[in-house]
Amino acid sequence: MIVYKSPEEIGKMRRAGRIVAGTIERVLAAVQPNITTAELDSVAEEYIREQGATPSFKGYG
């Protein structure tokens, strides 16, 4: 069964996709020799929070 998305749901998905794309760009720009994954995690989290979103990868592990 296919569940159709409402225009509001599609808008939320579009916004999330843009935030993910921006996060990837920001992290890629921060990559350099000797940077730790923890530092890259911080770059990602900061950008996501700047966008008014909550990172889903926090609190795992």
PEPEDA-V384200 format. One record per helix or strand. SS is the DSSP state (H for helix, E for strand). FROM is the first residue (numbers start at 1). TO is the last residue. If there is no record, write none. Layout:
ss;from;to
SS;FROM;TO
SS;FROM;TO
This chain:
ss;from;to
H;7;30
H;37;50
